[in-house]
Amino acid sequence: MAELGNGSIQGLLAEALRETTDLARKEIALFRTEMSNNLRTLFLGLGMMVGAAVFAVVALLVLVDALVKWLATVVHSEALSALIVGGVFLVVAIGLAFAGSRAMSISTLTPTRTTRQVRQDARVLSERVSG
């Protein structure tokens, strides 16, 4: 250690600082590249999901039309079969809307477990401080 002069220690520290800075820059560049690729993949997946939703809606419309035509052969009236199928779908839609509105109510957003845990933690802390 005695042979290392004051300049050598400063040189080593400067070199370590330079290498650390270079490493940090490379890590940041890698992070940016990786995040860019991840976002590209995310948007591609989102586009595929939208495409799948469009095809699912078209398929559902074709199946409903087939159901109406089949029911028309059973009840011998295309208008009556359309009313029956439309009515069933309307009842399902109303049921889903009510269930969805209940699920989205403000009371379901209240963090009851967290509130209970915080109260319990405060009680235990209060007991430890006073006891």
Salt bridges, closest charged atoms under 4 A:
GLU15 OE1 - ARG18 NH2 2.69
ASP22 OD1 - ARG25 NH1 3.75
ASP65 OD2 - LYS69 NZ 3.26
GLU127 OE2 - ARG123 NH1 3.51
